[in-house]
Amino acid sequence: MRGPRTDLTTALPATGRLAGTGVLTGPDLAFRRRSCCLYHRAAEGSTCGDRGLM
């Protein structure tokens, strides 16, 4: 059952609003963000408090 889930999970970071936001790492498909958060990509979102620290 892991096959279809793995395929979907590995495809999502390259699509739509997730494109370029991070990479999958390790065998457990952990997501590592390229910015401090992804909240700024949400409708009417802004940046998080630690945005300047990244």
KOLKOLKE-316990 format. One record per residue (C-alpha): residue in one letter; residue number from 1; x, z, y. Coordinates in steps of 0.5 Angstrom, whole numbers. Each point is the difference from the previous one (the first is absolute). Layout:
REM KOLKOLKE-316990
<residuo=A | num=NUM | xx=X | zz=Z | yy=Y> $
...
***
This chain:
REM KOLKOLKE-316990
<residuo=M | num=1 | xx=0 | zz=0 | yy=0> $
<residuo=R | num=2 | xx=6 | zz=1 | yy=5> $
<residuo=G | num=3 | xx=1 | zz=-8 | yy=0> $
<residuo=P | num=4 | xx=-6 | zz=-2 | yy=5> $
<residuo=R | num=5 | xx=1 | zz=7 | yy=4> $
<residuo=T | num=6 | xx=8 | zz=-2 | yy=1> $
<residuo=D | num=7 | xx=-2 | zz=-7 | yy=2> $
<residuo=L | num=8 | xx=-5 | zz=2 | yy=5> $
<residuo=T | num=9 | xx=5 | zz=6 | yy=3> $
<residuo=T | num=10 | xx=6 | zz=-5 | yy=0> $
<residuo=A | num=11 | xx=-4 | zz=-5 | yy=4> $
<residuo=L | num=12 | xx=-4 | zz=4 | yy=5> $
<residuo=P | num=13 | xx=6 | zz=2 | yy=5> $
<residuo=A | num=14 | xx=1 | zz=-8 | yy=1> $
<residuo=T | num=15 | xx=-7 | zz=-1 | yy=2> $
<residuo=G | num=16 | xx=-4 | zz=1 | yy=6> $
<residuo=R | num=17 | xx=1 | zz=6 | yy=5> $
<residuo=L | num=18 | xx=5 | zz=3 | yy=-5> $
<residuo=A | num=19 | xx=5 | zz=-6 | yy=0> $
<residuo=G | num=20 | xx=6 | zz=2 | yy=2> $
<residuo=T | num=21 | xx=-2 | zz=8 | yy=1> $
<residuo=G | num=22 | xx=5 | zz=2 | yy=-6> $
<residuo=V | num=23 | xx=2 | zz=-1 | yy=-7> $
<residuo=L | num=24 | xx=-1 | zz=3 | yy=-7> $
<residuo=T | num=25 | xx=5 | zz=4 | yy=-3> $
<residuo=G | num=26 | xx=2 | zz=2 | yy=-7> $
<residuo=P | num=27 | xx=-4 | zz=0 | yy=-7> $
<residuo=D | num=28 | xx=-6 | zz=4 | yy=3> $
<residuo=L | num=29 | xx=-1 | zz=-5 | yy=6> $
<residuo=A | num=30 | xx=1 | zz=5 | yy=5> $
<residuo=F | num=31 | xx=-1 | zz=-3 | yy=7> $
<residuo=R | num=32 | xx=5 | zz=0 | yy=5> $
<residuo=R | num=33 | xx=-2 | zz=-1 | yy=7> $
<residuo=R | num=34 | xx=4 | zz=-4 | yy=5> $
<residuo=S | num=35 | xx=-3 | zz=4 | yy=6> $
<residuo=C | num=36 | xx=-2 | zz=7 | yy=1> $
<residuo=C | num=37 | xx=-7 | zz=-1 | yy=-2> $
<residuo=L | num=38 | xx=-5 | zz=-6 | yy=-1> $
<residuo=Y | num=39 | xx=-6 | zz=4 | yy=5> $
<residuo=H | num=40 | xx=2 | zz=-5 | yy=5> $
<residuo=R | num=41 | xx=-2 | zz=-6 | yy=-4> $
<residuo=A | num=42 | xx=-7 | zz=3 | yy=-1> $
<residuo=A | num=43 | xx=-6 | zz=-2 | yy=5> $
<residuo=E | num=44 | xx=1 | zz=4 | yy=6> $
<residuo=G | num=45 | xx=6 | zz=3 | yy=-3> $
<residuo=S | num=46 | xx=6 | zz=3 | yy=4> $
<residuo=T | num=47 | xx=6 | zz=2 | yy=-2> $
<residuo=C | num=48 | xx=2 | zz=7 | yy=-3> $
<residuo=G | num=49 | xx=4 | zz=6 | yy=3> $
<residuo=D | num=50 | xx=6 | zz=-2 | yy=-3> $
<residuo=R | num=51 | xx=0 | zz=-7 | yy=2> $
<residuo=G | num=52 | xx=6 | zz=1 | yy=4> $
<residuo=L | num=53 | xx=4 | zz=3 | yy=-5> $
<residuo=M | num=54 | xx=1 | zz=-6 | yy=-5> $
***
